[in-house]
Amino acid sequence: MATRTTGTRKDWLAARLEPLEAARGSDFNVSFTEEQQRKRLVEYNYERGGHAMDERASQQAFFGASALLFAASAAVTIVWCGSMSAMTEMPMPGGWTMSMAWMRMPGQTWPGAAALFLGMWVVMMVAMMLPSLVPTLWRYRQAVRRKGETRLGRLTALVGVGYFFVWTVFGMVAFPLGVALAAVEMQLPALARAVPIAVGVVVLIAGALQFTAWKAHHLADCREVPGCGRTLPSDAGTAWRHGLRLGLHCSYCCADLMAILLVIGVMDFRAMAVVTAAITVERLVPAGEHVARAIGAAVVGAGLFLIARAVGQAIVFRGLSF
């Protein structure tokens, strides 16, 4: 009876080890003693548990670093928004005020003003885009990990740098355009009076773009799972290009919402929070295309309200002039 029991236990261990040895690519030898088989099973479980612990540690490090980066960028953005709101904005014809973001400070050169704006812009983009970017970066890490890559942190950071490089270029283009438009508005009072209506029109057009196939296409690219069902090349060049591709699709997808931020107030914290929420929700929740259309409907309503209010103010202004 004892011999039969020992044989049963040995057969059980052999049955457990056979698929494990096959998975490790080594030949299974049924002549192993019970003690040898038990030792090999313990070693395999230890290796498997160690891999799971490494995975958890990697996940915690990634999301922890992302949370710290978001908290730091959001804090700096809030401080900058507060300092900008504390400055006296320039009253303009038409009953609106111009943001000082497009102005030089006393004693400041234009290159210095551009560098300051670009620094604020990059930090603001990190705070605004990181909530929706983090899940995409995590999926990229998972796709690269399937190939056994160990430089996950470096490659993921390179994807993020490529992504925010695109937004940096966006800011480099926005600043000179904003400065030029501000200069024209200060020189032409008639144009300045039309700005409130123009702002409403821009918001209205931005809302309408949320319903287009162009928006749906780029939104789908932003929501795409990289490497779904396959591995991705794990070299630096591929990571950089992947980040650039994500940044381009994101900038195309968010161009209408970012236009709202630029015309409402580039350093207006309330506008920034609303735009950030809209970008994050339409990218992360299921049925993002339907969410984008719902956002578009709300934006169209806001645009119509701004136009109606601007027209009413213009009528009152003309009545007072006569």
C-alpha positions as CSV (number, residue, x, y, z in Angstrom):
1,M,0.0,0.0,0.0
2,A,2.8,2.4,0.9
3,T,4.6,1.7,-2.4
4,R,1.4,2.4,-4.3
5,T,0.9,5.7,-2.5
6,T,4.4,6.8,-3.3
7,G,3.9,5.9,-6.9
8,T,0.7,7.9,-7.0
9,R,2.5,11.0,-5.6
10,K,5.3,10.6,-8.0
11,D,2.9,10.3,-10.9
12,W,1.1,13.5,-9.7
13,L,4.4,15.4,-9.6
14,A,5.4,14.1,-13.0
15,A,2.0,15.3,-14.4
16,R,2.6,18.7,-12.9
17,L,6.1,19.0,-14.2
18,E,5.7,17.7,-17.7
19,P,3.9,20.8,-19.2
20,L,6.2,23.0,-17.2
21,E,9.3,21.4,-18.6
22,A,7.9,21.5,-22.1
23,A,7.2,25.2,-21.7
24,R,10.9,25.8,-20.6
25,G,12.1,23.9,-23.6
26,S,13.9,21.1,-21.7
27,D,13.3,17.3,-21.9
28,F,11.3,15.7,-19.1
29,N,12.9,12.7,-17.6
30,V,10.5,10.4,-15.8
31,S,13.5,8.8,-14.0
32,F,13.8,11.8,-11.7
33,T,13.2,10.9,-8.1
34,E,10.3,12.4,-6.2
35,E,12.6,14.8,-4.3
36,Q,14.1,16.0,-7.6
37,Q,10.7,16.5,-9.1
38,R,9.5,18.5,-6.1
39,K,12.6,20.7,-6.2
40,R,12.2,21.5,-9.8
41,L,8.5,22.3,-9.3
42,V,9.5,24.7,-6.4
43,E,12.1,26.4,-8.6
44,Y,9.6,26.9,-11.4
45,N,7.0,28.4,-9.1
46,Y,9.7,30.7,-7.6
47,E,10.7,31.9,-11.1
48,R,7.1,32.5,-12.0
49,G,6.4,34.3,-8.7
50,G,9.5,36.4,-9.2
51,H,8.3,37.4,-12.7
52,A,4.9,38.4,-11.3
53,M,6.6,40.5,-8.6
54,D,8.7,42.2,-11.2
55,E,5.6,43.0,-13.2
56,R,3.9,44.5,-10.2
57,A,7.0,46.6,-9.3
58,S,7.2,47.8,-12.9
59,Q,3.5,48.8,-12.9
60,Q,3.8,50.6,-9.6
61,A,6.9,52.5,-10.7
62,F,5.3,53.5,-14.0
63,F,2.0,54.8,-12.5
64,G,3.8,56.3,-9.5
65,A,6.2,58.3,-11.8
66,S,3.3,59.4,-14.0
67,A,1.3,60.6,-10.9
68,L,4.2,62.6,-9.6
69,L,4.8,64.2,-13.1
70,F,1.2,65.1,-13.4
71,A,1.0,66.5,-9.9
72,A,4.2,68.6,-10.4
73,S,3.0,69.9,-13.8
74,A,-0.5,70.7,-12.6
75,A,0.9,72.6,-9.5
76,V,3.2,74.7,-11.7
77,T,0.4,75.4,-14.1
78,I,-1.9,76.5,-11.3
79,V,0.8,78.8,-10.0
80,W,1.4,80.3,-13.4
81,C,-2.4,80.7,-14.0
82,G,-2.7,82.5,-10.7
83,S,0.2,84.9,-11.5
84,M,-1.2,85.7,-14.9
85,S,-4.7,86.4,-13.5
86,A,-3.1,88.7,-10.9
87,M,-1.7,90.9,-13.7
88,T,-3.9,93.7,-15.0
89,E,-5.3,92.6,-18.4
90,M,-5.5,95.2,-21.2
91,P,-9.1,96.5,-21.8
92,M,-10.0,96.5,-25.5
93,P,-12.7,98.1,-27.6
94,G,-15.7,95.8,-27.6
95,G,-15.8,95.2,-23.9
96,W,-13.2,92.4,-23.6
97,T,-9.7,92.2,-22.2
98,M,-6.5,90.9,-23.8
99,S,-4.4,88.3,-22.0
100,M,-0.9,89.3,-21.1
101,A,0.4,86.0,-22.4
102,W,0.8,87.7,-25.8
103,M,2.7,90.7,-24.3
104,R,6.2,91.4,-23.2
105,M,6.8,92.2,-19.6
106,P,8.6,95.5,-18.8
107,G,12.3,95.1,-19.7
108,Q,11.7,91.7,-21.4
109,T,13.0,90.9,-24.9
110,W,10.8,89.1,-27.4
111,P,13.1,86.0,-27.3
112,G,12.7,86.0,-23.5
113,A,9.0,86.3,-23.8
114,A,8.9,83.5,-26.3
115,A,11.0,81.2,-24.1
116,L,8.8,82.0,-21.1
117,F,5.6,81.2,-23.1
118,L,7.1,78.0,-24.5
119,G,8.1,76.8,-21.0
120,M,4.6,77.5,-19.7
121,W,3.1,75.9,-22.7
122,V,5.1,72.6,-22.3
123,V,4.3,72.3,-18.6
124,M,0.6,73.0,-19.3
125,M,0.5,70.4,-22.1
126,V,2.0,67.8,-19.7
127,A,-0.7,68.6,-17.1
128,M,-3.5,68.5,-19.8
129,M,-2.5,65.5,-21.9
130,L,-0.9,63.2,-19.4
131,P,-4.2,61.8,-18.0
132,S,-5.2,60.5,-21.4
133,L,-1.7,59.6,-22.5
134,V,-0.8,57.3,-19.5
135,P,-3.0,54.4,-20.6
136,T,-1.6,54.6,-24.1
137,L,2.0,54.5,-22.7
138,W,1.1,51.6,-20.5
139,R,-0.2,49.6,-23.4
140,Y,3.0,50.4,-25.3
141,R,5.1,49.0,-22.4
142,Q,3.0,45.8,-22.5
143,A,3.5,45.4,-26.2
144,V,7.2,45.9,-26.0
145,R,7.5,43.6,-22.9
146,R,6.1,40.7,-24.9
147,K,9.4,40.7,-26.8
148,G,11.4,40.4,-23.6
149,E,12.7,44.0,-23.6
150,T,14.1,45.2,-20.3
151,R,14.6,48.9,-21.1
152,L,11.0,49.6,-20.6
153,G,11.5,52.9,-18.7
154,R,13.8,54.4,-21.3
155,L,11.7,53.4,-24.3
156,T,8.5,54.6,-22.7
157,A,10.1,57.9,-21.8
158,L,11.3,58.3,-25.4
159,V,7.7,57.8,-26.6
160,G,6.5,60.5,-24.2
161,V,9.3,62.9,-25.3
162,G,8.3,62.4,-28.9
163,Y,4.7,63.0,-28.1
164,F,5.3,66.2,-26.2
165,F,7.8,67.4,-28.9
166,V,4.9,67.6,-31.3
167,W,3.0,69.8,-28.8
168,T,6.1,71.9,-28.3
169,V,6.1,72.7,-32.0
170,F,2.4,73.5,-31.7
171,G,3.2,76.1,-29.1
172,M,6.1,77.5,-31.1
173,V,3.6,78.2,-33.9
174,A,0.9,79.5,-31.6
175,F,3.0,82.2,-29.9
176,P,4.0,84.3,-32.9
177,L,0.5,84.0,-34.4
178,G,-1.0,85.2,-31.1
179,V,1.5,88.1,-30.8
180,A,0.8,89.2,-34.4
181,L,-2.9,89.1,-33.9
182,A,-2.7,91.0,-30.6
183,A,-0.6,93.7,-32.3
184,V,-3.2,94.1,-35.1
185,E,-6.1,94.2,-32.7
186,M,-4.3,97.0,-30.7
187,Q,-3.8,99.0,-33.9
188,L,-7.3,98.5,-35.4
189,P,-10.1,99.3,-32.9
190,A,-12.7,98.2,-35.4
191,L,-11.1,94.7,-35.6
192,A,-10.9,94.6,-31.8
193,R,-14.6,95.3,-31.5
194,A,-15.3,92.2,-33.7
195,V,-13.2,89.9,-31.5
196,P,-16.1,88.8,-29.1
197,I,-18.2,87.7,-32.1
198,A,-15.1,86.0,-33.7
199,V,-14.5,84.1,-30.5
200,G,-18.1,82.8,-30.6
201,V,-17.6,81.8,-34.3
202,V,-14.4,79.9,-33.5
203,V,-16.1,78.0,-30.6
204,L,-19.1,77.2,-32.9
205,I,-16.8,75.8,-35.6
206,A,-14.8,73.8,-33.1
207,G,-18.1,72.2,-31.9
208,A,-19.1,71.4,-35.4
209,L,-15.8,69.7,-36.1
210,Q,-16.6,67.2,-33.3
211,F,-19.2,65.6,-35.6
212,T,-16.9,65.2,-38.6
213,A,-15.3,62.0,-40.0
214,W,-12.0,63.7,-39.7
215,K,-12.4,64.0,-36.0
216,A,-13.6,60.4,-35.7
217,H,-10.6,59.1,-37.7
218,H,-8.0,60.8,-35.5
219,L,-9.8,60.0,-32.3
220,A,-9.8,56.3,-33.3
221,D,-6.0,56.6,-33.9
222,C,-5.6,58.1,-30.4
223,R,-7.6,55.3,-28.8
224,E,-5.8,52.5,-30.8
225,V,-4.1,49.8,-28.8
226,P,-0.4,49.7,-29.9
227,G,0.8,46.2,-30.8
228,C,-2.6,44.6,-30.2
229,G,-2.0,40.9,-30.6
230,R,1.6,41.4,-31.7
231,T,5.0,42.6,-30.4
232,L,6.5,46.0,-31.3
233,P,10.1,46.6,-32.2
234,S,12.0,47.6,-29.1
235,D,14.5,50.1,-30.5
236,A,14.9,53.8,-29.7
237,G,14.1,54.9,-33.3
238,T,10.8,53.0,-33.3
239,A,9.9,54.4,-29.9
240,W,10.6,58.0,-31.0
241,R,8.6,57.6,-34.2
242,H,5.8,56.0,-32.2
243,G,5.7,59.1,-29.9
244,L,5.7,61.5,-32.9
245,R,2.9,59.5,-34.5
246,L,0.8,59.7,-31.3
247,G,1.5,63.4,-30.9
248,L,0.5,64.2,-34.5
249,H,-2.8,62.2,-34.2
250,C,-3.5,63.8,-30.9
251,S,-2.8,67.3,-32.1
252,Y,-5.1,66.8,-35.1
253,C,-7.8,65.3,-32.8
254,C,-7.6,68.0,-30.2
255,A,-7.0,71.0,-32.6
256,D,-10.6,72.2,-32.3
257,L,-10.6,72.0,-28.5
258,M,-7.2,73.6,-28.2
259,A,-8.5,76.4,-30.5
260,I,-11.2,77.1,-27.9
261,L,-8.5,77.4,-25.2
262,L,-6.5,79.8,-27.2
263,V,-9.3,82.2,-28.0
264,I,-11.0,82.0,-24.5
265,G,-7.7,82.4,-22.7
266,V,-4.6,80.4,-23.0
267,M,-3.8,80.7,-19.2
268,D,-7.5,80.7,-18.0
269,F,-7.5,77.8,-15.5
270,R,-11.3,77.2,-15.8
271,A,-11.1,76.9,-19.6
272,M,-8.0,74.7,-19.3
273,A,-9.8,72.3,-16.8
274,V,-12.9,72.0,-19.1
275,V,-10.8,71.3,-22.2
276,T,-8.7,68.8,-20.3
277,A,-11.8,67.0,-19.1
278,A,-13.2,66.9,-22.6
279,I,-10.0,65.5,-24.1
280,T,-9.6,62.9,-21.4
281,V,-13.2,61.7,-21.5
282,E,-13.5,61.3,-25.2
283,R,-10.3,59.3,-25.4
284,L,-10.7,57.0,-22.4
285,V,-14.4,56.1,-22.0
286,P,-16.1,53.4,-24.2
287,A,-17.9,54.7,-27.3
288,G,-15.5,57.7,-27.5
289,E,-17.0,58.8,-30.8
290,H,-20.5,59.2,-29.2
291,V,-18.9,61.1,-26.3
292,A,-17.1,63.4,-28.8
293,R,-20.4,64.2,-30.5
294,A,-22.0,65.0,-27.1
295,I,-19.1,67.3,-26.3
296,G,-19.6,68.9,-29.8
297,A,-23.2,69.6,-29.1
298,A,-22.4,71.3,-25.8
299,V,-19.6,73.4,-27.6
300,V,-22.0,74.4,-30.4
301,G,-24.4,75.6,-27.8
302,A,-21.7,77.6,-26.0
303,G,-20.6,79.1,-29.4
304,L,-24.2,80.2,-30.2
305,F,-24.5,81.8,-26.7
306,L,-21.2,83.7,-27.1
307,I,-22.3,85.0,-30.5
308,A,-25.7,86.1,-29.2
309,R,-24.1,87.8,-26.2
310,A,-21.5,89.6,-28.3
311,V,-24.2,90.8,-30.7
312,G,-26.3,92.1,-27.8
313,Q,-23.4,93.9,-26.4
314,A,-22.6,95.5,-29.8
315,I,-26.2,96.7,-30.1
316,V,-26.1,98.2,-26.6
317,F,-22.7,99.9,-27.4
318,R,-24.0,101.4,-30.6
319,G,-27.2,102.6,-28.7
320,L,-25.0,104.3,-26.1
321,S,-22.9,105.9,-28.8
322,F,-25.9,107.6,-30.3
